[in-house]
């Protein structure tokens, strides 16, 4: 996963995988999900991102998972 921010466009793009998008779905104004040929999400696009959050509020953390029993 990659998270990119363009200050010029004020857009955050969250890339979920490397699949090629073939369509998009507007969830609400300014929130777009791009989907692949299997209708799986490829990326999430947030327009006017500075109105939603500030860069100071962005944080990333991994949630530990339980080890699978063998």
Buried (B, 14 or more C-beta within 10 A) or exposed (E): EEEEBEEEEBBBBBBBEEBEBEEEEEEEEBEBBBBBEEEEBBBBBBBEBEEEEEEEEEEEEEEEEEEEEE
